[in-house]
Amino acid sequence: MIRIAEIEVDSNYLDRYKNILKKEAEASVRLEPGVICIYPMYQSENPTKVQILEVYASRQAYELHLMTPHFLEYKTSTLKMVKSLNLIDMEALDAETMSKIFYKLNIKP
């Protein structure tokens, strides 16, 4: 399962939001076997526009993710910080290459 989350953050909370999101993403990848990738990023010229690439092993892994303490803490502690949220479900064009992409991140030049 692949999803892109598009989030607009209130600029008054931006630094705090990014710290909370970074902590949640790290915990999700480290603690949840079904979380393949949670990769938060923001627009260079508009840092309040955040996107998160989310890749899960299955729909069930995603559903389990939504019940974890670290996700629930993220969700409840950032509610007032988020101005808008758009969740976009995606389909991979070449799922076979995905394992190679993540493998390359571990290669040292």
MODELLER restraints for C-alpha pairs under 7 A, 6 or more apart:
rsr = mdl.restraints
at = mdl.atoms
rsr.add(forms.Gaussian(group=physical.xy_distance, feature=features.Distance(at['CA:1:A'], at['CA:55:A']), mean=5.78, stdev=0.5))
rsr.add(forms.Gaussian(group=physical.xy_distance, feature=features.Distance(at['CA:1:A'], at['CA:56:A']), mean=5.06, stdev=0.5))
rsr.add(forms.Gaussian(group=physical.xy_distance, feature=features.Distance(at['CA:1:A'], at['CA:57:A']), mean=6.36, stdev=0.5))
rsr.add(forms.Gaussian(group=physical.xy_distance, feature=features.Distance(at['CA:1:A'], at['CA:58:A']), mean=5.42, stdev=0.5))
rsr.add(forms.Gaussian(group=physical.xy_distance, feature=features.Distance(at['CA:1:A'], at['CA:59:A']), mean=5.94, stdev=0.5))
rsr.add(forms.Gaussian(group=physical.xy_distance, feature=features.Distance(at['CA:2:A'], at['CA:54:A']), mean=5.70, stdev=0.5))
rsr.add(forms.Gaussian(group=physical.xy_distance, feature=features.Distance(at['CA:2:A'], at['CA:55:A']), mean=4.59, stdev=0.5))
rsr.add(forms.Gaussian(group=physical.xy_distance, feature=features.Distance(at['CA:2:A'], at['CA:56:A']), mean=6.40, stdev=0.5))
rsr.add(forms.Gaussian(group=physical.xy_distance, feature=features.Distance(at['CA:2:A'], at['CA:89:A']), mean=6.12, stdev=0.5))
rsr.add(forms.Gaussian(group=physical.xy_distance, feature=features.Distance(at['CA:2:A'], at['CA:90:A']), mean=5.27, stdev=0.5))
rsr.add(forms.Gaussian(group=physical.xy_distance, feature=features.Distance(at['CA:2:A'], at['CA:91:A']), mean=6.45, stdev=0.5))
rsr.add(forms.Gaussian(group=physical.xy_distance, feature=features.Distance(at['CA:3:A'], at['CA:53:A']), mean=6.18, stdev=0.5))
rsr.add(forms.Gaussian(group=physical.xy_distance, feature=features.Distance(at['CA:3:A'], at['CA:54:A']), mean=5.13, stdev=0.5))
rsr.add(forms.Gaussian(group=physical.xy_distance, feature=features.Distance(at['CA:3:A'], at['CA:55:A']), mean=6.57, stdev=0.5))
rsr.add(forms.Gaussian(group=physical.xy_distance, feature=features.Distance(at['CA:3:A'], at['CA:87:A']), mean=6.82, stdev=0.5))
rsr.add(forms.Gaussian(group=physical.xy_distance, feature=features.Distance(at['CA:3:A'], at['CA:88:A']), mean=5.51, stdev=0.5))
rsr.add(forms.Gaussian(group=physical.xy_distance, feature=features.Distance(at['CA:3:A'], at['CA:89:A']), mean=4.48, stdev=0.5))
rsr.add(forms.Gaussian(group=physical.xy_distance, feature=features.Distance(at['CA:3:A'], at['CA:90:A']), mean=5.42, stdev=0.5))
rsr.add(forms.Gaussian(group=physical.xy_distance, feature=features.Distance(at['CA:4:A'], at['CA:51:A']), mean=6.65, stdev=0.5))
rsr.add(forms.Gaussian(group=physical.xy_distance, feature=features.Distance(at['CA:4:A'], at['CA:52:A']), mean=5.55, stdev=0.5))
rsr.add(forms.Gaussian(group=physical.xy_distance, feature=features.Distance(at['CA:4:A'], at['CA:53:A']), mean=4.85, stdev=0.5))
rsr.add(forms.Gaussian(group=physical.xy_distance, feature=features.Distance(at['CA:4:A'], at['CA:54:A']), mean=6.09, stdev=0.5))
rsr.add(forms.Gaussian(group=physical.xy_distance, feature=features.Distance(at['CA:4:A'], at['CA:87:A']), mean=5.98, stdev=0.5))
rsr.add(forms.Gaussian(group=physical.xy_distance, feature=features.Distance(at['CA:4:A'], at['CA:88:A']), mean=5.13, stdev=0.5))
rsr.add(forms.Gaussian(group=physical.xy_distance, feature=features.Distance(at['CA:4:A'], at['CA:89:A']), mean=6.54, stdev=0.5))
rsr.add(forms.Gaussian(group=physical.xy_distance, feature=features.Distance(at['CA:5:A'], at['CA:51:A']), mean=5.42, stdev=0.5))
rsr.add(forms.Gaussian(group=physical.xy_distance, feature=features.Distance(at['CA:5:A'], at['CA:52:A']), mean=5.05, stdev=0.5))
rsr.add(forms.Gaussian(group=physical.xy_distance, feature=features.Distance(at['CA:5:A'], at['CA:53:A']), mean=6.76, stdev=0.5))
rsr.add(forms.Gaussian(group=physical.xy_distance, feature=features.Distance(at['CA:5:A'], at['CA:85:A']), mean=6.95, stdev=0.5))
rsr.add(forms.Gaussian(group=physical.xy_distance, feature=features.Distance(at['CA:5:A'], at['CA:86:A']), mean=5.77, stdev=0.5))
rsr.add(forms.Gaussian(group=physical.xy_distance, feature=features.Distance(at['CA:5:A'], at['CA:87:A']), mean=4.59, stdev=0.5))
rsr.add(forms.Gaussian(group=physical.xy_distance, feature=features.Distance(at['CA:5:A'], at['CA:88:A']), mean=6.23, stdev=0.5))
rsr.add(forms.Gaussian(group=physical.xy_distance, feature=features.Distance(at['CA:6:A'], at['CA:50:A']), mean=5.97, stdev=0.5))
rsr.add(forms.Gaussian(group=physical.xy_distance, feature=features.Distance(at['CA:6:A'], at['CA:51:A']), mean=4.61, stdev=0.5))
rsr.add(forms.Gaussian(group=physical.xy_distance, feature=features.Distance(at['CA:6:A'], at['CA:52:A']), mean=6.76, stdev=0.5))
rsr.add(forms.Gaussian(group=physical.xy_distance, feature=features.Distance(at['CA:6:A'], at['CA:85:A']), mean=5.72, stdev=0.5))
rsr.add(forms.Gaussian(group=physical.xy_distance, feature=features.Distance(at['CA:6:A'], at['CA:86:A']), mean=5.03, stdev=0.5))
rsr.add(forms.Gaussian(group=physical.xy_distance, feature=features.Distance(at['CA:6:A'], at['CA:87:A']), mean=6.37, stdev=0.5))
rsr.add(forms.Gaussian(group=physical.xy_distance, feature=features.Distance(at['CA:7:A'], at['CA:49:A']), mean=5.92, stdev=0.5))
rsr.add(forms.Gaussian(group=physical.xy_distance, feature=features.Distance(at['CA:7:A'], at['CA:50:A']), mean=5.02, stdev=0.5))
rsr.add(forms.Gaussian(group=physical.xy_distance, feature=features.Distance(at['CA:7:A'], at['CA:51:A']), mean=6.08, stdev=0.5))
rsr.add(forms.Gaussian(group=physical.xy_distance, feature=features.Distance(at['CA:7:A'], at['CA:82:A']), mean=6.87, stdev=0.5))
rsr.add(forms.Gaussian(group=physical.xy_distance, feature=features.Distance(at['CA:7:A'], at['CA:84:A']), mean=5.60, stdev=0.5))
rsr.add(forms.Gaussian(group=physical.xy_distance, feature=features.Distance(at['CA:7:A'], at['CA:85:A']), mean=4.61, stdev=0.5))
rsr.add(forms.Gaussian(group=physical.xy_distance, feature=features.Distance(at['CA:7:A'], at['CA:86:A']), mean=6.50, stdev=0.5))
rsr.add(forms.Gaussian(group=physical.xy_distance, feature=features.Distance(at['CA:8:A'], at['CA:48:A']), mean=5.56, stdev=0.5))
rsr.add(forms.Gaussian(group=physical.xy_distance, feature=features.Distance(at['CA:8:A'], at['CA:49:A']), mean=4.75, stdev=0.5))
rsr.add(forms.Gaussian(group=physical.xy_distance, feature=features.Distance(at['CA:8:A'], at['CA:50:A']), mean=6.12, stdev=0.5))
rsr.add(forms.Gaussian(group=physical.xy_distance, feature=features.Distance(at['CA:8:A'], at['CA:82:A']), mean=5.97, stdev=0.5))
rsr.add(forms.Gaussian(group=physical.xy_distance, feature=features.Distance(at['CA:8:A'], at['CA:83:A']), mean=5.36, stdev=0.5))
rsr.add(forms.Gaussian(group=physical.xy_distance, feature=features.Distance(at['CA:8:A'], at['CA:84:A']), mean=5.13, stdev=0.5))
rsr.add(forms.Gaussian(group=physical.xy_distance, feature=features.Distance(at['CA:8:A'], at['CA:85:A']), mean=6.67, stdev=0.5))
rsr.add(forms.Gaussian(group=physical.xy_distance, feature=features.Distance(at['CA:9:A'], at['CA:48:A']), mean=4.95, stdev=0.5))
rsr.add(forms.Gaussian(group=physical.xy_distance, feature=features.Distance(at['CA:9:A'], at['CA:49:A']), mean=6.55, stdev=0.5))
rsr.add(forms.Gaussian(group=physical.xy_distance, feature=features.Distance(at['CA:9:A'], at['CA:81:A']), mean=5.72, stdev=0.5))
rsr.add(forms.Gaussian(group=physical.xy_distance, feature=features.Distance(at['CA:9:A'], at['CA:82:A']), mean=4.59, stdev=0.5))
rsr.add(forms.Gaussian(group=physical.xy_distance, feature=features.Distance(at['CA:9:A'], at['CA:83:A']), mean=5.46, stdev=0.5))
rsr.add(forms.Gaussian(group=physical.xy_distance, feature=features.Distance(at['CA:10:A'], at['CA:48:A']), mean=6.78, stdev=0.5))
rsr.add(forms.Gaussian(group=physical.xy_distance, feature=features.Distance(at['CA:10:A'], at['CA:81:A']), mean=5.38, stdev=0.5))
rsr.add(forms.Gaussian(group=physical.xy_distance, feature=features.Distance(at['CA:10:A'], at['CA:82:A']), mean=6.03, stdev=0.5))
rsr.add(forms.Gaussian(group=physical.xy_distance, feature=features.Distance(at['CA:10:A'], at['CA:83:A']), mean=5.92, stdev=0.5))
rsr.add(forms.Gaussian(group=physical.xy_distance, feature=features.Distance(at['CA:11:A'], at['CA:48:A']), mean=6.10, stdev=0.5))
rsr.add(forms.Gaussian(group=physical.xy_distance, feature=features.Distance(at['CA:13:A'], at['CA:81:A']), mean=5.78, stdev=0.5))
rsr.add(forms.Gaussian(group=physical.xy_distance, feature=features.Distance(at['CA:14:A'], at['CA:48:A']), mean=6.58, stdev=0.5))
rsr.add(forms.Gaussian(group=physical.xy_distance, feature=features.Distance(at['CA:17:A'], at['CA:78:A']), mean=6.51, stdev=0.5))
rsr.add(forms.Gaussian(group=physical.xy_distance, feature=features.Distance(at['CA:17:A'], at['CA:81:A']), mean=6.88, stdev=0.5))
rsr.add(forms.Gaussian(group=physical.xy_distance, feature=features.Distance(at['CA:20:A'], at['CA:74:A']), mean=6.32, stdev=0.5))
rsr.add(forms.Gaussian(group=physical.xy_distance, feature=features.Distance(at['CA:21:A'], at['CA:74:A']), mean=6.69, stdev=0.5))
rsr.add(forms.Gaussian(group=physical.xy_distance, feature=features.Distance(at['CA:24:A'], at['CA:70:A']), mean=5.71, stdev=0.5))
rsr.add(forms.Gaussian(group=physical.xy_distance, feature=features.Distance(at['CA:24:A'], at['CA:71:A']), mean=6.20, stdev=0.5))
rsr.add(forms.Gaussian(group=physical.xy_distance, feature=features.Distance(at['CA:24:A'], at['CA:74:A']), mean=6.28, stdev=0.5))
rsr.add(forms.Gaussian(group=physical.xy_distance, feature=features.Distance(at['CA:25:A'], at['CA:38:A']), mean=5.59, stdev=0.5))
rsr.add(forms.Gaussian(group=physical.xy_distance, feature=features.Distance(at['CA:27:A'], at['CA:70:A']), mean=6.84, stdev=0.5))
rsr.add(forms.Gaussian(group=physical.xy_distance, feature=features.Distance(at['CA:28:A'], at['CA:35:A']), mean=6.48, stdev=0.5))
rsr.add(forms.Gaussian(group=physical.xy_distance, feature=features.Distance(at['CA:29:A'], at['CA:35:A']), mean=5.57, stdev=0.5))
rsr.add(forms.Gaussian(group=physical.xy_distance, feature=features.Distance(at['CA:29:A'], at['CA:36:A']), mean=6.61, stdev=0.5))
rsr.add(forms.Gaussian(group=physical.xy_distance, feature=features.Distance(at['CA:29:A'], at['CA:37:A']), mean=6.37, stdev=0.5))
rsr.add(forms.Gaussian(group=physical.xy_distance, feature=features.Distance(at['CA:29:A'], at['CA:38:A']), mean=6.80, stdev=0.5))
rsr.add(forms.Gaussian(group=physical.xy_distance, feature=features.Distance(at['CA:34:A'], at['CA:56:A']), mean=5.64, stdev=0.5))
rsr.add(forms.Gaussian(group=physical.xy_distance, feature=features.Distance(at['CA:34:A'], at['CA:57:A']), mean=4.94, stdev=0.5))
rsr.add(forms.Gaussian(group=physical.xy_distance, feature=features.Distance(at['CA:34:A'], at['CA:61:A']), mean=4.90, stdev=0.5))
rsr.add(forms.Gaussian(group=physical.xy_distance, feature=features.Distance(at['CA:35:A'], at['CA:55:A']), mean=6.43, stdev=0.5))
rsr.add(forms.Gaussian(group=physical.xy_distance, feature=features.Distance(at['CA:35:A'], at['CA:56:A']), mean=4.69, stdev=0.5))
rsr.add(forms.Gaussian(group=physical.xy_distance, feature=features.Distance(at['CA:35:A'], at['CA:57:A']), mean=6.35, stdev=0.5))
rsr.add(forms.Gaussian(group=physical.xy_distance, feature=features.Distance(at['CA:35:A'], at['CA:61:A']), mean=6.75, stdev=0.5))
rsr.add(forms.Gaussian(group=physical.xy_distance, feature=features.Distance(at['CA:36:A'], at['CA:55:A']), mean=5.28, stdev=0.5))
rsr.add(forms.Gaussian(group=physical.xy_distance, feature=features.Distance(at['CA:36:A'], at['CA:56:A']), mean=5.21, stdev=0.5))
rsr.add(forms.Gaussian(group=physical.xy_distance, feature=features.Distance(at['CA:36:A'], at['CA:57:A']), mean=6.37, stdev=0.5))
rsr.add(forms.Gaussian(group=physical.xy_distance, feature=features.Distance(at['CA:37:A'], at['CA:54:A']), mean=5.47, stdev=0.5))
rsr.add(forms.Gaussian(group=physical.xy_distance, feature=features.Distance(at['CA:37:A'], at['CA:55:A']), mean=4.86, stdev=0.5))
rsr.add(forms.Gaussian(group=physical.xy_distance, feature=features.Distance(at['CA:37:A'], at['CA:56:A']), mean=6.85, stdev=0.5))
rsr.add(forms.Gaussian(group=physical.xy_distance, feature=features.Distance(at['CA:38:A'], at['CA:52:A']), mean=6.53, stdev=0.5))
rsr.add(forms.Gaussian(group=physical.xy_distance, feature=features.Distance(at['CA:38:A'], at['CA:53:A']), mean=5.69, stdev=0.5))
rsr.add(forms.Gaussian(group=physical.xy_distance, feature=features.Distance(at['CA:38:A'], at['CA:54:A']), mean=4.55, stdev=0.5))
rsr.add(forms.Gaussian(group=physical.xy_distance, feature=features.Distance(at['CA:38:A'], at['CA:55:A']), mean=6.50, stdev=0.5))
rsr.add(forms.Gaussian(group=physical.xy_distance, feature=features.Distance(at['CA:39:A'], at['CA:52:A']), mean=5.36, stdev=0.5))
rsr.add(forms.Gaussian(group=physical.xy_distance, feature=features.Distance(at['CA:39:A'], at['CA:53:A']), mean=5.02, stdev=0.5))
rsr.add(forms.Gaussian(group=physical.xy_distance, feature=features.Distance(at['CA:39:A'], at['CA:54:A']), mean=6.46, stdev=0.5))
rsr.add(forms.Gaussian(group=physical.xy_distance, feature=features.Distance(at['CA:40:A'], at['CA:51:A']), mean=5.88, stdev=0.5))
rsr.add(forms.Gaussian(group=physical.xy_distance, feature=features.Distance(at['CA:40:A'], at['CA:52:A']), mean=4.20, stdev=0.5))
rsr.add(forms.Gaussian(group=physical.xy_distance, feature=features.Distance(at['CA:40:A'], at['CA:53:A']), mean=6.42, stdev=0.5))
rsr.add(forms.Gaussian(group=physical.xy_distance, feature=features.Distance(at['CA:41:A'], at['CA:50:A']), mean=5.73, stdev=0.5))
rsr.add(forms.Gaussian(group=physical.xy_distance, feature=features.Distance(at['CA:41:A'], at['CA:51:A']), mean=5.42, stdev=0.5))
rsr.add(forms.Gaussian(group=physical.xy_distance, feature=features.Distance(at['CA:41:A'], at['CA:52:A']), mean=6.13, stdev=0.5))
rsr.add(forms.Gaussian(group=physical.xy_distance, feature=features.Distance(at['CA:42:A'], at['CA:49:A']), mean=5.63, stdev=0.5))
rsr.add(forms.Gaussian(group=physical.xy_distance, feature=features.Distance(at['CA:42:A'], at['CA:50:A']), mean=4.24, stdev=0.5))
rsr.add(forms.Gaussian(group=physical.xy_distance, feature=features.Distance(at['CA:42:A'], at['CA:51:A']), mean=5.96, stdev=0.5))
rsr.add(forms.Gaussian(group=physical.xy_distance, feature=features.Distance(at['CA:43:A'], at['CA:49:A']), mean=5.79, stdev=0.5))
rsr.add(forms.Gaussian(group=physical.xy_distance, feature=features.Distance(at['CA:43:A'], at['CA:50:A']), mean=6.59, stdev=0.5))
rsr.add(forms.Gaussian(group=physical.xy_distance, feature=features.Distance(at['CA:56:A'], at['CA:62:A']), mean=6.00, stdev=0.5))
rsr.add(forms.Gaussian(group=physical.xy_distance, feature=features.Distance(at['CA:65:A'], at['CA:71:A']), mean=6.91, stdev=0.5))
rsr.add(forms.Gaussian(group=physical.xy_distance, feature=features.Distance(at['CA:66:A'], at['CA:72:A']), mean=6.99, stdev=0.5))
